[in-house]
Each structure stands twice: as C-alpha cells, then as structure tokens.
Amino acid sequence: MSPRQAFYGYGLPYTDISELSGKLIVIEGTDGVGRTTQIEQLKRWLEVEGYAVATTGWTQSALMGKAIDAAKSGHTLNINTFSLLYAADFADRLEHEIIPSLRAGFVVLADRYIYTAFARSVIRGADRRWIRKTYGFALEPNSVFYMRLQIEDLIPRVINSQTFHKRYWEDGAGEGMDYYESGMDLRLGEDFYDSFIEYQRRMLKEFDRMTREFGFHVVEAARSFEEVHRELKQGILAVLENEEPEKKPRRD
C-alpha cells in the first residue's frame, strides 16, 4: 500500500493526483463478515474525532448501478461483459466520488474495492493478469483491511442472518437470493444454498491468495463485533498518522 495515492497501473492520463490529501482505506471481505456495519460505525467514530469522511460501495455509481442490475436480471452475462460492467461502475465512482473526496482531504472508506472484482472475475475464468490490467486506472489504497472468516464460521453467520431467511426461505428455494453472488451462473450446486457455499469457499481462497500478493492487513472477523471494531480503529489510526498498521499472523 502507498502512504500517498498512486495509480495501481497505467492510471488516468487526464487526472492529476499529486494534490490528493485524503486517505483511501478499504474494507474487504466476503459476504456475511459485517463490512457494512463496521464501516457505518467507523464513519461515526471518525467524524466525532474531527475527520471529514466519505463512503463508497460496490455498484453504487449513478452511471452504472441501474444498468448492472438490469444486465444481471437476464442471467445471460458472459465473463467479459460481467467484468467490464463492474469496471465501468468502479471507474465512475473513482472519478466522481473517490478522487474528489481525496482531493478535498476526506477519509474515504470503501466497502469493497478492486480486489472483489479480481476475485469474482477469476472465479468465473478470467485471466488474472487481464483483470488486473483492466483496473490499471485504479488508485492504490493507503491500506486494505481484509475481514476474514473461515468457511465454517461464515456459513452459520449467513444462514442465521435475517436477510438470508427472508431471501432463502420466504421467497422459496432461494429465488430471492442474488443469482450471481450465489455463483449460480457457474452451476456450482443444485440449489442456491449449495452454490452459495461453494462460491464463498472459492472467494475465500482467492482472497487468501491476494492477501499475500497485495499485503492485506488481516482482521479475523470470527470474533465479537467490538473486538473487530477495536482492531480496525487501531489500524485506521495508524494509517491516518502515516504509520504502517501492525500485521498480525493469519489464522489458517
């Protein structure tokens, strides 16, 4: 990670990032780890501490959000279209949300970043080098905190969630669950549940690989909300004070 913003690859040739005074902090992790709730609390905490904070989330761009939903509804996306739609969404958020906020001195908390795109695309058969080059216009974060759950911890958390019960049981055999985020396009199981479990297993494997490649700061998410929150706060404070967060051994 970079103490100052730099482009991940070839960058945006028409964009000057020399005056970005903010910090870009990414919270990554698979479904069910509690990223969004942690980010909501971290935003409140940082604002109380006197920081201006902006948040950005996956497929939330004004340009592409609805287009992605419409494209996914037909269940006919191939891997290239799938990957490029998400890249377009990210590019729009980068140019119109993330970079302006960093230029204004904000702390930007990103709920998922390019690493989620890397994992999802590779699982669907994309070449690792190709998908990384595709996102060469991305900014390097100041730090990435990977909230990691073992599959045996992840499954009961997702199954016991109110969202899962509403989507899986009330809507009937998983019809309300997201087709792509359950990996159903990959035919990973006979139903949404089996496919979801195998999909998450593959996502975890890919994130573990990227932890070594990109130097994620692993936060073991099986602990209580308060313990995870405390470690995230300590790590973020270190980033804001231009220090490197302590890297703890990963639990295999």
N, C-alpha and C positions, 0 to 999 in steps of 0.2 A: 504494500500500500504506500501511498505517497503523502508526505507531510503537506505538500501543496498540490493543487489539482494539475493533472497531466492527462493527456489523451491515452486511452488504452492501446490504440493502434495508430492508424493514419489520421484520425481526428476530423474535425470540421474545418476545412480550409478558410471559410469566411468568418470564423468565430475566434475572437481574441479572449483567451482565458488567463492572461497574465495578471489581471486585476481581481481575480476571484478571492475574496477574503473570508468566505464562509467555510464550513466543513461539511463534507458529504459522508454520512455514516449510514451503512447498510445493515439491515437486519435480515438475514436469510434463514431458510429452513423449510421443511416440507409442510404439508397440510397438518393441522392439529397441534402444532408446537406452541401456539399462543403468541405469534409475532405481533398481530394487530393490537391485541390488548396491551402487550408490553409497550408498543410504540405510543399508544394513547396516553399511558401513564408517564412515559419518558418525556413526551411533549409537555405535559403539565408541569412536571418537575423542572425541566429546563427553563420554561417560561417564568416560573417562580424564582429561579436562580438569575433571571435577568437576560436570558438569551432570546433572540428572535428565532422562531422555529417554523419550518415548513415541512410538510409531509407529502410524500408521493407514493402511489401504489400501483400495482400491476393493472394494466389495461384500463387506466383511468383518464387517458388523454381525450380531450374534446374532439379531436380529429378522428381518432380510430376506434374508440371504445365501442360505439354502437355498431360500427362496421364489423368488428371482430365478432361481436355477439351474433350478428346476422349471418356471417360466414360460417360460424360454428354450428348454427341451428340446422344446417342441411346435412351434417355429418359426412361431408364429401371432401374435406380439405386434404391435399397431399402434403408431404413433409415440407417441400419448398414454400408453398403458399402459407402453411401454418407458421413457419419460421419467419418469413418476411412480413407477414401481418403484424406479428409481435414486435419485430424490429422497427417497423414504421410507428407503432404506438410508442415505443420507447424513445425514438428519435424526436417525436413531437413533444413528449414530456421533458426530454433533456433540453431542447431548445427554448421551450416556452415556460417551463416551471423550474427545473433544477438549476440551469445556468443563471437565469435572472435572480433567483433566490441567493445563490452563492455570491453573485456579484454585489448583492445588497448586504452581504455579511451574515446571512441566516445560517443556522444549523439546519441542514436538510436530512431528515430521517426517511430513508427509503425502505418501504415494506416490499422486499424482494428487489432484485436488480438483474443485471445481465446474466448472472450465474444460474438463475432459474431458467432463463431462456436456453442457456447452454445445456443444462441437464435435460429439459423436456425435448429439445431437438435431437440430442444424441440418442436418447432412449428410442426415438422414432426412426433412427437410422441415419441421421445427418452426420456428415464427416466433422470431427472435432475441429480440425483446422479451418474448415469452411465457415462454421458457425462463429468461431472466434474472430475471423477476418470480417465477417458480416457486421459485427459490433465494434469494428475498429474506430468508429466515431465516438464511442462512449468515453466518459470521464472515468479515470481511476478514482475509486473512493479513498477517503482518508483512512477508513478502516471498515472491515466487514466482520460482523459478529454472527456466527453460524449457530443458531439454536438447534442443537442436535438431540434427537430422540432415537433410541434403538427401536426396531420394529416391534418388539414385544411390549414396549411402553407406549408406542404410538397407537397400536390397534385399539386397546381398550379406551384410550382417551377419545379417539374419533367416534367409536361406536357408542360411547356413553354421552356424547355431546347432544344437545337439543337439536342442533342443526341436522345431524345425521339421522336422528329419529324422525324428524319431520320429513326429510327428503326420502329416506330409505323405506321406512315403514308406512307412513301415511300416504305417500304418493304411489306406493305399490311396486315392490320388487326393484326399487332403485330408479324408477322412472324420473324422479325429480333430481337425481344426482347429476353432476356435470359429466357429460359424455366423455370429454377429452381429459379432464382432470382425474377421471377414474380409469383412464387408459383403455376405454372400450374400443377405441379406433384401432388398437393394437391386438385385439382379441386375446387378452391376457387371462381371461377366465370365462366361466359360463354365465356369470351374472355380474352386476355392478360391484357387489361386495368383494368377490374373489379377484376381480380385475383391479379394484382399488388397492387391495392389499399388495398384490404383485407389483403394481405400478409404484407404490410408495417404497417398496423394497428396492426397486431399481433406482428410484430417485435418491435414496439414502446412499447407495453405492456410488452414484455419480457425484454427490456432494462430498463424500469422503475423499474421492479422488481429487476434487477441486480444492479441498482443504489443503492438501499437500502442494498442489500446483500454485495456488494464489495466496497461501498463508493466512487463511481464515483464523479468526480468534474463536475457538470452540467454546460454547457455553452449553453445558449439559442441562437439557431442559426437562429432565425427568424429576427434578427437584421441585420444591414448592415455588409458587409464584414469587414470593418475597425473596427467596434465595437467588433465583434467576434475575430478578429485578435489581437486586443489590449488586450482582456481578456486572450487569450491563451498565449500571450507573458508574461504577468504578472505572470500567473500561472507557466509557464515553468521556468521563472527566479527564482521563489520561490523554485522550485524543485532543480535547479542547485545550489542554495545557501543553500540547505539542510533544507529548511523551508517547512511547510505544506501550500499548496495553500488555500486561503480563500474559504470556501464553502458557496455559496450563496443559498438562498431558491429556491426550484424548483417551476416553474410556472405550476400549474395544469390546 
